[in-house]
Amino acid sequence: MFDSRNARLSTRGIVALFILLASPVTLVAADHLNVSTGMTLTGGPLALRGFDAVAYQTEGAARPGSAEHAVLHDGAVYRFANAENLATFEKDPARYLPAYGGFCAYGVALGAKFDGDPEVFKIVNGRLFLNLNPGIQSKWEEDVKGNVKNADKTWKKIHDTSITTLAAE
């Protein structure tokens, strides 16, 4: 007997496999981006846990994006709440990307790559900074200018260093 539910899953699997095989991007994002471990149908792992990178700047809010409005950029998939935000991102992606690839800003200042929570953020001089949690963000906010300066310097050193290597040091 034909089971349409299994047929849909098979079709979805075939589409995902096709995207992966046809895509010129690396199958796993480099260690300079904080992304999900799974792949999306857009062709890469999910950045910012699916939150809209443009909404932080335009609305001052962490707003969930949609798979309907997604783009692959630098090996990661960014989702947007609407087509307008997607188009805005595509015009100038660097303006909307999270600092330090979306890793925790305070962690980077300390030489580590911790998960950046997209709902624990701050915009400073037009840059999006994420932190691990509200407690860590409070610590980071004690010296934003100094922590950003230190993190910018440290990021240049650890940008391409794997998370596992940093954790072992």
N, C-alpha and C positions, 0 to 999 in steps of 0.2 A: 504494500500500500504506500502511496506517495505522502510524505509528511512535509508540508510546506514550511514549517518552522525550521526543520533541518536544512531544507533547500535554501532558505534565506541565510542561515548561518554559513552554509557552504559558499554561497555567492559572495557574502561579506568577506570570508576568508580568502577567496580567489582574488577579489578586488584588492585587499590588503597586500597579498603576495605580489600582485602585479605592480602596485605602487612601489613596493620595496625593491623589486627587481629592475623596474624601469627608472627609478630615481637615481640621479648621479650623486646624491648626498651619502655621507657615511651613515651606516645603520645605527650607530650609537653616537650621540652628541659628544663633542670634546669635553674635557673636564673644566672648561672655562664657562660652562652654562649649567645652571641649576635647573634640571628638567626631570620630568617623571621618568620612570624606568621603562614604561611601555611605549609603544608606537601609536600614532594616530593615523587615521585614513588619509590625512593630508600629507603624510610621508615622513614624519619625524616625531620625536618625543615632545611632550607638552611643556611649554615654558609658562612661568607665572601661575602654575596650577590652573590655567585656563582663564585667568583674569585679563581684562582689557587693558593693555599697556597705555593706550591713549587716554582713557577715562581718568587715570591718576592725574594727568596734567590738565585736562579740560574740565573735569568735574570735581577734582580733589577727592575722589572716592575710589574705593576698590570695587569694581563692578565686574560681575562674571561675564565672560565672553561666550560666544556660541560657535559650535563646530561649523555652522553655516557660513560664518564670516571668519575665515582662518587663512593664514599665510605661513609658508615655510621660509624662515629667515635664519641664516647662519647655522643650519642644522637643527633648529628647533621650531616648533609650531606655536605661533601666537594667535590667540583667538580674540575676537572683538564683539562688542555688544550689537554693532550695526555696521552696515556697509560704509557709512561715512567715516567711522573711526578706522576701519580697515584701509580705506583710501588715504586717510591722513597719515597713517603709519607708513604706508608704502612710499609716500612722497619724501619722508625723512625719518627712516627707522632709528637712526642713532639718537635722535631727540627723545625717543620714547622708551628705549631699552633700559632695563633696570641696571643700576651700577653694579659692578662686580658680578655680572652674569646672573644676578638674582640671588646670590648667596647673601648671608647675613653680613651687613656692613660692619658690625662690631667684631664679628668673627674674623673677617678679612683683616681688620686693623690689628688683630692679635696673631695673624698668620695662619688662619684656619678657614675651612670652607664648611660652614654650617648651613642648614636649610634656611632660606629666607621665607618668612610667612608673608604672602602677598596682602594679607589684611593688617599687617603691622608695618606700616610704611611712613615715610616722611619725604616730602619734596623739599630739597635744599638747592637754591640757585638753579632751578630747572632740572635737577637730577633726581631720579627716583631711587631711594634707598629702602631696602627691606631689612628687617631684623628677625631673629629667631622667635621672639615672643615679646610681650609688653615689658616684662622685667628687664630683659636684655636691652630693649630699646631705651628704657629709662636710663640705664647705665651709659649707653652710647650718647644720649642727649646731654649728659653731664659735660661733655666737651666735643660737640659736633664738629667744630672747625678742626680741632686737633685729631680727632678720630678719622675724619675724611682725609686729612693730609697724610696720616699714617697709613690708612687703608689704600689710598691711591699709590703710594710708594710700594707697599707690600704686594698689592695686586700685580704689579709689573713682574714681581719675582715668582708668585705662585699661580699666575694666570693659567698656565698649561700643566701645572703639577697635579697629578691625580689626587683625589681625595684620600685614597688609601695610603699613598706615600706620605701625605701631610699628617695623617693620623698616626703613622708609625714613627714620625720624627719626635 
